[in-house]
């Protein structure tokens, strides 16, 4: 039972927070913006992973 408590109490890695923010940003784009830069919704997870690993 202690394992489950530790699993849910542990802070999230910063990369996961940045991944979610990047994915939300990509999802917020309209289709015209996506067409301008040439990405498709299927590319979102890969692009969000790349965005989250970059250092600011």
PAPALO-284299 format. One record per residue: residue number from 1; residue in three letters; x, y, z of N, C-alpha, C, CB in turn. Coordinates in Angstrom, 3 decimals. Atoms other than C-alpha are relative to their C-alpha. Glycine has a CB too. Example, Ala and Ser with C-alpha at 12.3 -4.5 7.8 and 13.67 -1.06 7.14 Angstrom:
2
VOMAR | 1 | ALA | 0.890 | -1.190 | 0.000 | 12.300 | -4.500 | 7.800 | 0.900 | 1.200 | 0.000 | -0.992 | 0.027 | 1.246 .
VOMAR | 2 | SER | -0.820 | -1.190 | -0.060 | 13.670 | -1.060 | 7.140 | -0.770 | 1.090 | 0.730 | 0.414 | 0.462 | -1.415 .
//
This chain:
56
VOMAR | 1 | UNK | 0.817 | -1.200 | 0.000 | 0.000 | 0.000 | 0.000 | 0.862 | 1.265 | 0.000 | -0.930 | -0.003 | 1.205 .
VOMAR | 2 | UNK | -0.892 | -1.146 | -0.030 | 2.913 | 2.336 | 0.652 | 0.482 | 0.409 | -1.380 | 1.175 | -0.296 | 0.873 .
VOMAR | 3 | UNK | -0.440 | -0.289 | 1.358 | 3.968 | 2.041 | -2.975 | -0.980 | 0.930 | -0.701 | 0.163 | -1.294 | -0.795 .
VOMAR | 4 | UNK | 1.009 | -0.836 | 0.663 | 0.687 | 3.524 | -4.216 | -0.001 | 1.415 | 0.574 | -1.399 | -0.628 | 0.146 .
VOMAR | 5 | UNK | -0.050 | -1.328 | -0.613 | 0.911 | 6.393 | -1.735 | 1.197 | 0.770 | -0.544 | 0.078 | -0.105 | 1.545 .
VOMAR | 6 | UNK | -1.199 | -0.658 | 0.505 | 4.465 | 7.161 | -2.850 | -0.163 | 0.366 | -1.474 | 1.227 | -0.901 | 0.191 .
VOMAR | 7 | UNK | 0.189 | -0.240 | 1.420 | 3.453 | 6.905 | -6.497 | -0.808 | 1.259 | -0.252 | -0.678 | -1.186 | -0.645 .
VOMAR | 8 | UNK | 0.872 | -1.142 | 0.234 | 0.738 | 9.527 | -6.201 | 0.467 | 1.271 | 0.698 | -1.385 | -0.330 | 0.445 .
VOMAR | 9 | UNK | -0.468 | -1.164 | -0.747 | 2.504 | 11.858 | -3.761 | 1.255 | 0.593 | -0.637 | 0.277 | -0.379 | 1.460 .
VOMAR | 10 | UNK | -1.258 | -0.435 | 0.591 | 5.765 | 12.071 | -5.692 | -0.222 | 1.160 | -0.979 | 0.683 | -1.175 | -0.714 .
VOMAR | 11 | UNK | 0.179 | -1.124 | 0.939 | 6.192 | 15.397 | -7.563 | 0.279 | -0.444 | -1.432 | 0.927 | 1.180 | 0.377 .
VOMAR | 12 | UNK | -0.177 | 0.325 | 1.407 | 5.980 | 15.260 | -11.338 | 1.314 | 0.582 | -0.504 | -1.182 | 0.527 | -0.835 .
VOMAR | 13 | UNK | -1.215 | -0.577 | 0.594 | 9.154 | 15.711 | -13.341 | -0.347 | 1.253 | -0.799 | 0.712 | -1.036 | -0.910 .
VOMAR | 14 | UNK | 0.246 | -1.248 | 0.724 | 9.513 | 19.129 | -14.957 | -0.289 | -0.257 | -1.473 | 1.195 | 0.937 | 0.137 .
VOMAR | 15 | UNK | 0.227 | 0.299 | 1.412 | 9.597 | 17.510 | -18.391 | -1.469 | -0.322 | -0.261 | 0.884 | -1.169 | -0.448 .
VOMAR | 16 | UNK | 1.401 | 0.355 | 0.196 | 6.075 | 16.164 | -17.908 | -0.886 | 1.243 | 0.005 | -0.458 | -0.978 | 1.084 .
VOMAR | 17 | UNK | 0.764 | -1.249 | -0.043 | 4.725 | 19.598 | -17.005 | 0.203 | 0.772 | -1.300 | 0.423 | 0.866 | 1.217 .
VOMAR | 18 | UNK | -0.284 | -0.692 | 1.263 | 6.466 | 21.123 | -20.020 | -0.619 | -0.722 | -1.184 | 1.504 | 0.131 | -0.207 .
VOMAR | 19 | UNK | 0.623 | 0.778 | 1.075 | 5.180 | 18.270 | -22.240 | -1.488 | 0.336 | -0.098 | 0.195 | -1.519 | 0.239 .
VOMAR | 20 | UNK | 1.434 | -0.326 | 0.006 | 1.591 | 18.960 | -21.200 | -0.254 | 1.414 | -0.515 | -0.585 | -0.151 | 1.409 .
VOMAR | 21 | UNK | 0.157 | -1.382 | 0.466 | 2.034 | 22.692 | -21.795 | 0.235 | 0.091 | -1.505 | 0.971 | 0.937 | 0.747 .
VOMAR | 22 | UNK | -0.280 | -0.026 | 1.432 | 3.549 | 22.102 | -25.235 | -1.139 | -0.646 | -0.784 | 1.325 | -0.715 | -0.302 .
VOMAR | 23 | UNK | 1.115 | 0.667 | 0.669 | 0.757 | 19.699 | -26.166 | -1.233 | 0.887 | -0.013 | -0.318 | -1.332 | 0.682 .
VOMAR | 24 | UNK | 1.136 | -0.923 | -0.048 | -1.862 | 22.215 | -25.044 | 0.186 | 1.135 | -1.003 | -0.176 | 0.570 | 1.420 .
VOMAR | 25 | UNK | -0.284 | -1.058 | 0.969 | -0.175 | 24.896 | -27.140 | -0.249 | -0.481 | -1.431 | 1.450 | 0.482 | 0.149 .
VOMAR | 26 | UNK | 0.211 | 0.548 | 1.340 | -0.181 | 22.667 | -30.212 | -1.477 | -0.235 | -0.289 | 0.769 | -1.302 | -0.163 .
VOMAR | 27 | UNK | 1.432 | 0.235 | 0.180 | -3.824 | 21.730 | -29.691 | -0.785 | 1.304 | -0.151 | -0.547 | -0.796 | 1.174 .
VOMAR | 28 | UNK | 0.692 | -1.280 | 0.070 | -4.771 | 25.397 | -29.380 | 0.152 | 0.673 | -1.363 | 0.514 | 0.919 | 1.083 .
VOMAR | 29 | UNK | -0.221 | -0.603 | 1.319 | -3.462 | 26.200 | -32.849 | -1.170 | -0.328 | -0.926 | 1.336 | -0.500 | -0.617 .
VOMAR | 30 | UNK | 1.059 | 0.291 | 0.967 | -6.026 | 26.534 | -35.598 | 0.609 | -0.686 | -1.223 | -0.751 | 1.302 | -0.415 .
VOMAR | 31 | UNK | -0.485 | 0.790 | 1.129 | -5.786 | 24.522 | -38.807 | 0.811 | 0.821 | -0.994 | -1.160 | -0.640 | -0.708 .
VOMAR | 32 | UNK | -0.779 | -0.843 | 0.917 | -4.492 | 27.464 | -40.855 | 1.437 | 0.164 | 0.496 | -0.664 | 1.384 | -0.158 .
VOMAR | 33 | UNK | -1.346 | -0.103 | -0.567 | -1.544 | 27.925 | -38.473 | 0.767 | -1.304 | -0.174 | -0.069 | 0.374 | 1.485 .
VOMAR | 34 | UNK | -0.645 | 1.298 | 0.170 | -0.818 | 24.202 | -38.585 | 0.439 | -0.198 | -1.444 | -0.943 | -1.131 | 0.427 .
VOMAR | 35 | UNK | -0.335 | 0.156 | 1.415 | -0.882 | 24.243 | -42.382 | 1.194 | 0.886 | -0.377 | -1.218 | 0.343 | -0.881 .
VOMAR | 36 | UNK | -1.119 | -0.906 | 0.286 | 1.529 | 27.218 | -42.438 | 1.340 | -0.625 | 0.360 | -0.176 | 1.312 | 0.759 .
VOMAR | 37 | UNK | -1.277 | 0.582 | -0.425 | 4.197 | 25.333 | -40.531 | 0.124 | -1.472 | -0.372 | 0.167 | 0.157 | 1.495 .
VOMAR | 38 | UNK | -0.079 | 1.352 | 0.553 | 3.355 | 21.942 | -42.031 | -0.011 | -1.127 | 1.001 | 1.202 | -0.115 | -0.794 .
VOMAR | 39 | UNK | 0.110 | 1.111 | -0.938 | 2.440 | 19.816 | -39.030 | -1.425 | -0.528 | 0.001 | 0.419 | 0.432 | 1.421 .
VOMAR | 40 | UNK | 1.294 | 0.658 | -0.086 | -0.396 | 17.363 | -38.599 | -0.233 | -0.419 | 1.449 | -0.075 | -1.228 | -0.960 .
VOMAR | 41 | UNK | 0.268 | 0.405 | -1.388 | -2.153 | 16.371 | -35.353 | 0.711 | -1.286 | 0.422 | -1.478 | -0.175 | 0.192 .
VOMAR | 42 | UNK | -0.722 | 1.226 | -0.344 | -0.448 | 12.971 | -35.529 | 1.435 | 0.288 | 0.441 | 0.007 | -0.955 | -1.190 .
VOMAR | 43 | UNK | -1.367 | -0.380 | -0.370 | 2.894 | 14.786 | -35.092 | 0.080 | 0.658 | 1.376 | 0.571 | 0.940 | -1.041 .
VOMAR | 44 | UNK | 0.013 | -0.748 | -1.261 | 1.834 | 16.538 | -31.869 | 0.793 | -0.661 | 1.124 | -1.412 | 0.192 | 0.449 .
VOMAR | 45 | UNK | -0.763 | 0.585 | -1.113 | 3.204 | 13.988 | -29.345 | 1.512 | 0.089 | -0.199 | -0.394 | -1.449 | 0.185 .
VOMAR | 46 | UNK | -1.438 | -0.065 | 0.272 | 6.616 | 13.887 | -31.032 | 0.521 | 1.420 | 0.171 | 0.305 | -0.506 | -1.417 .
VOMAR | 47 | UNK | -0.422 | -1.400 | -0.092 | 6.842 | 17.660 | -31.317 | -0.032 | 0.477 | 1.448 | -0.898 | 0.897 | -0.875 .
VOMAR | 48 | UNK | 0.096 | -0.403 | -1.413 | 5.678 | 18.152 | -27.716 | 1.143 | -0.607 | 0.815 | -1.364 | -0.431 | 0.596 .
VOMAR | 49 | UNK | -1.147 | 0.603 | -0.702 | 8.350 | 15.698 | -26.493 | 1.273 | 0.773 | -0.284 | 0.181 | -1.472 | -0.411 .
VOMAR | 50 | UNK | -1.200 | -0.773 | 0.351 | 11.010 | 17.626 | -28.393 | -0.007 | 1.358 | 0.683 | 0.101 | 0.181 | -1.522 .
VOMAR | 51 | UNK | 0.102 | -1.307 | -0.648 | 9.739 | 20.927 | -27.014 | 0.266 | -0.102 | 1.502 | -1.383 | 0.608 | -0.247 .
VOMAR | 52 | UNK | -0.142 | 0.115 | -1.446 | 9.716 | 19.626 | -23.440 | 1.423 | -0.301 | 0.434 | -0.913 | -1.067 | 0.515 .
VOMAR | 53 | UNK | -1.378 | 0.317 | -0.386 | 13.311 | 18.422 | -23.505 | 0.951 | 1.159 | -0.228 | 0.486 | -1.202 | -0.765 .
VOMAR | 54 | UNK | -0.863 | -1.161 | 0.237 | 14.720 | 21.745 | -24.714 | 0.104 | 0.826 | 1.263 | -0.535 | 0.863 | -1.160 .
VOMAR | 55 | UNK | -0.235 | -0.852 | -1.163 | 16.246 | 23.925 | -22.043 | -0.311 | 1.442 | -0.377 | 1.466 | -0.137 | 0.513 .
VOMAR | 56 | UNK | 0.362 | -1.401 | 0.257 | 14.944 | 27.460 | -21.777 | 1.148 | 0.924 | 0.273 | -1.187 | 0.410 | 0.837 .
//
